[in-house]
Amino acid sequence: LPEHSSFYNMEEALIVCDTVSKLVHDPDSSVRVQQEDIGVIAPFRTQVMQIRYLLRRRNMGRVRVDSVDDYQGQESRVIIISTVLSTVRHDLSRQHRSADAADSLSGILSNSRRFNVALSRAQALTVVIGNPFTLYQQRNWRMLLEYCIRNQSYRGEEFHLDSVLDFSAHAQLHSEQPHQQQQQQQQQ
């Protein structure tokens, strides 16, 4: 991973560690999960290093934490994907993204090969941790979110497809209007 483009999200790293801890220490679970059964995938080196550090501090250093590219050809029983980036505000009526953050997002999270590698590494369970509003901006993640919501496997921040779909249609309509007006002017 290039060092110059490395990001981290401490809040998300802590959620990853809490999720690992719950999987390993859940007394109510009928399935026993060992640290060695869990792998964590993050797209940025700094996030990988933060999660490794936090897990070691919690005596869970046997959990493998690597980048998507490092997991190519590897599998774990459980995979936790930390998506890191959170560029979209939660207020759907004023959906904002900075151009730089959007470019970073599309360069990392919209890569179909990396998406497929990350999602196909788990033998039994995949957990995705990230901002649903950010992820929804990319086609592959949008389809995954919609699938999880329809199949009632989505957990986390309140996220309703109807609100996002209504906003997306509204945003698309407004982004097409200037283009249509420009075409009409050119035809005249």
Residue pairs with C-beta under 8 A, 6 or more apart in sequence:
1 43
1 44
1 45
1 48
1 67
1 69
2 45
3 45
5 44
5 104
6 44
6 45
6 46
6 47
7 44
7 46
7 47
7 84
7 85
7 104
8 44
8 46
8 47
8 49
8 50
8 84
9 47
9 82
9 84
9 85
9 86
10 50
12 47
12 82
12 83
12 84
12 86
12 129
12 130
13 47
13 50
13 51
13 54
13 82
14 54
15 129
16 40
16 51
16 54
16 80
16 82
16 129
17 51
17 54
17 55
17 58
17 60
19 80
19 127
19 129
20 35
20 38
20 40
20 55
20 60
20 63
20 80
21 58
21 60
23 29
23 33
23 38
23 78
24 33
24 34
24 35
24 38
24 60
26 33
33 77
33 78
34 62
35 60
35 61
35 62
35 63
36 62
36 63
36 64
37 76
37 77
37 78
38 63
38 64
38 76
38 77
38 78
38 79
38 80
39 63
39 64
39 65
39 66
39 71
39 74
39 75
39 76
39 78
39 79
39 80
39 121
39 122
40 48
40 51
40 55
40 63
40 64
40 65
40 66
40 79
40 80
40 81
40 82
41 66
41 67
41 68
41 71
41 79
41 80
41 81
41 82
41 118
41 121
42 48
42 51
42 65
42 66
42 67
42 81
42 82
42 84
43 67
43 68
43 82
43 83
43 84
43 108
43 109
43 114
44 67
44 84
44 108
45 67
47 82
47 84
48 65
48 66
48 67
51 65
51 82
52 61
52 65
55 61
55 63
55 65
64 76
68 114
68 117
68 118
69 114
69 117
71 117
71 118
71 121
72 117
74 121
75 121
75 122
75 123
76 121
76 122
76 123
77 122
77 123
77 124
77 125
78 122
78 124
78 125
78 126
78 127
79 118
79 121
79 122
79 125
79 126
79 127
80 126
80 127
80 128
80 129
81 118
81 119
81 126
81 127
81 128
81 129
81 130
82 129
82 130
83 109
83 128
83 129
83 130
83 131
83 134
83 135
83 141
84 130
85 101
85 104
85 105
85 108
85 109
85 130
85 131
85 134
86 130
86 131
86 134
87 97
87 98
87 101
87 102
87 104
87 105
87 131
87 134
88 95
88 96
88 97
88 131
88 133
88 134
88 136
88 137
89 95
89 96
89 133
90 133
90 157
92 133
92 163
92 164
92 167
93 167
95 133
95 167
95 171
97 105
97 137
102 137
105 134
105 137
105 138
106 138
108 114
109 115
109 134
109 135
109 138
109 140
109 141
110 138
110 139
110 140
112 140
115 140
115 141
119 126
119 144
128 135
128 144
130 141
131 157
132 145
132 154
132 156
132 157
132 159
133 159
133 164
135 141
135 142
135 144
135 145
136 142
136 145
136 159
136 164
145 154
145 159
145 161
146 161
148 154
149 159
149 161
